[in-house]
Amino acid sequence: MIKDIHIPCNSVYNAILSRRSIRRFQQEHIDVDILKKIVNAGRLAPSAANLQPLEYFIVNEKKLCSKIFKTLGWAGYIKPKWAPSKEERPTAYIIVLVTDINNKYYLRDVGFASENIVLAAEAENIGSCILCKIDRDKIRDILKIPKNLDVDSVVALGYKAEQPVIEDMKESVKYWRDENMILHVPKRKLEEIIYINKY
């Protein structure tokens, strides 16, 4: 059983500030106990009506990881088409599964759980990227996932081999890589999106 650990609020906030979507990874194995701990963070996320329609499939075996990698779409804004090189691929994946897509709130649950997962990964200094442009049928076949479970998304994981930079958003939401292959991610300024007591 995983022990409950009190984490100071500033540590959580710092994890939120430092977390970026990572698409280049060191080729270092992630211990399965750390992966289970990260999934546990997803399990404990808020769930609408506490219906808990999500399950999780951990992949960390090298050959399986290679098969899953081929089912994923990467960094749609970067042209020409880009994906991590063989020396930069994720070393683990968490597949988010849904037991009941008729639950009209299940996508909120996926969002809550996915955010918990990536923040728990960040706390372990593990990079993450949530991927929805995926070949769900191939993933189901590769992992022999039963038909009663829907494949929603994949969280790619690995120790970071890059540190993206936040930029103030000016004209476009599109992220880009500079000549040094550093990823730049535009974000709206806080003062542009916040209202206090009046609009």
C-alpha positions in Angstrom: 0.0 0.0 0.0 1.2 3.5 -0.8 1.6 5.7 2.2 -0.2 9.1 2.3 2.4 11.9 2.3 1.6 15.5 3.2 3.0 17.7 0.5 3.3 21.4 1.3 1.1 23.6 -1.0 4.0 25.5 -2.3 5.5 22.2 -3.6 2.3 21.5 -5.5 2.3 25.0 -6.9 5.9 24.7 -8.0 5.1 21.4 -9.7 2.3 23.2 -11.6 4.7 26.0 -12.6 7.5 23.7 -13.8 5.4 21.1 -15.6 5.5 21.3 -19.4 4.6 18.8 -22.0 7.8 16.9 -22.6 8.5 15.2 -26.0 12.2 14.2 -25.7 13.2 11.7 -23.0 16.3 10.2 -21.5 16.5 6.4 -22.0 16.4 5.6 -18.3 14.0 3.0 -16.9 11.2 4.2 -14.6 10.7 1.9 -11.6 7.2 0.2 -11.7 6.6 1.4 -8.1 6.9 5.0 -9.2 4.6 4.3 -12.1 2.0 2.8 -9.7 2.4 5.8 -7.4 1.7 8.1 -10.4 -1.4 6.1 -11.3 -2.5 6.3 -7.7 -2.6 10.1 -8.1 -4.9 9.6 -11.0 -7.1 7.2 -9.0 -7.5 9.9 -6.3 -8.6 12.7 -8.7 -12.1 14.1 -8.4 -14.8 12.0 -10.1 -18.3 13.3 -11.0 -20.8 11.7 -8.7 -17.8 9.5 -7.6 -18.7 7.1 -10.3 -14.9 6.4 -11.0 -15.2 5.3 -14.7 -11.5 5.1 -15.3 -8.9 2.4 -15.3 -5.2 2.5 -16.2 -2.8 0.3 -18.2 0.9 0.8 -17.4 3.4 -0.1 -20.2 7.1 -0.1 -19.4 8.4 -3.2 -21.2 10.8 -2.0 -23.9 9.3 -4.0 -26.9 5.8 -3.0 -25.9 6.8 0.6 -25.6 8.2 0.5 -29.1 4.9 -0.9 -30.4 2.9 1.8 -28.6 5.1 4.5 -29.9 4.1 3.7 -33.4 0.5 4.4 -32.6 1.0 8.0 -31.4 0.9 11.4 -33.2 3.4 13.9 -31.9 3.6 17.8 -31.8 1.1 18.6 -34.5 2.2 22.3 -34.8 5.8 21.4 -35.6 6.6 21.2 -39.4 7.9 19.2 -41.1 6.3 16.3 -39.2 8.2 15.6 -36.1 8.5 12.7 -33.5 11.1 11.9 -30.9 14.1 10.0 -32.3 14.8 6.4 -31.1 17.2 7.9 -28.5 14.5 10.2 -27.2 11.4 8.1 -27.0 9.3 7.7 -23.8 10.3 4.8 -21.6 6.8 4.2 -20.2 3.1 4.9 -20.9 -0.1 5.1 -18.9 -3.1 4.3 -21.1 -6.3 5.9 -19.7 -9.3 3.5 -20.1 -13.0 4.3 -19.6 -15.5 1.8 -18.4 -18.6 3.8 -19.3 -18.5 6.4 -22.1 -22.3 6.9 -21.6 -21.4 8.7 -18.4 -21.8 12.2 -19.6 -19.1 13.5 -17.3 -16.4 11.0 -18.0 -14.3 13.5 -20.0 -14.1 15.7 -16.9 -12.8 12.7 -15.0 -10.2 12.0 -17.6 -9.1 15.6 -17.4 -8.9 15.6 -13.6 -7.1 12.2 -13.5 -4.6 13.2 -16.3 -3.7 16.4 -14.6 -3.0 14.5 -11.3 -0.9 12.0 -13.2 1.3 14.6 -14.9 1.7 16.5 -11.7 2.7 13.4 -9.8 5.2 12.6 -12.5 6.6 16.1 -12.3 7.1 15.7 -8.6 9.3 12.7 -9.4 11.2 14.8 -12.0 9.6 12.6 -14.8 8.5 14.3 -17.9 5.0 13.7 -19.4 2.9 14.4 -22.5 -0.8 13.7 -22.8 -1.6 12.3 -26.2 -5.0 12.1 -27.8 -4.0 11.8 -31.4 -3.6 8.0 -31.1 -4.6 4.8 -33.0 -7.0 3.4 -30.4 -7.7 0.2 -32.3 -4.0 -0.7 -32.7 -3.4 0.1 -29.0 -6.3 -2.2 -28.1 -4.9 -5.0 -30.2 -1.3 -4.6 -29.0 -2.3 -4.6 -25.3 -5.3 -7.0 -25.7 -7.6 -4.6 -24.0 -11.2 -6.0 -23.6 -13.9 -4.4 -25.8 -15.9 -3.2 -22.8 -13.1 -0.7 -22.1 -12.6 2.4 -24.3 -9.1 3.6 -24.9 -9.3 7.4 -24.2 -5.7 8.7 -24.2 -2.1 7.9 -23.5 0.3 9.7 -21.1 3.9 9.3 -22.4 6.5 9.3 -19.6 10.2 9.4 -19.2 13.0 11.3 -17.4 13.3 14.7 -19.2 15.8 15.3 -22.0 14.4 18.8 -22.6 13.0 21.8 -20.8 10.5 23.8 -22.8 10.3 27.6 -22.3 7.1 29.6 -21.7 6.7 32.7 -23.9 4.0 35.4 -23.6 1.4 34.6 -26.3 1.3 37.3 -29.0 -0.3 36.2 -32.2 -0.5 32.4 -32.2 -1.0 29.5 -29.8 1.5 27.4 -31.9 4.6 26.2 -30.1 7.9 26.0 -32.0 11.5 24.8 -31.7 14.3 27.2 -32.2 17.7 26.5 -33.9 18.9 24.8 -30.7 15.8 22.5 -30.7 14.5 24.2 -27.5 10.7 24.1 -27.5 8.9 27.5 -26.9 5.3 27.4 -25.7 3.1 30.5 -25.9 0.8 31.1 -22.9 -1.8 33.9 -22.4 -0.7 36.4 -19.7 -2.5 36.2 -16.3 -3.8 39.8 -16.5 -5.4 39.0 -19.9 -7.6 36.2 -18.5 -8.4 37.2 -14.9 -11.3 39.3 -13.6 -11.7 40.2 -9.9 -15.2 41.1 -8.7 -16.2 42.6 -12.1 -15.7 41.9 -15.8 
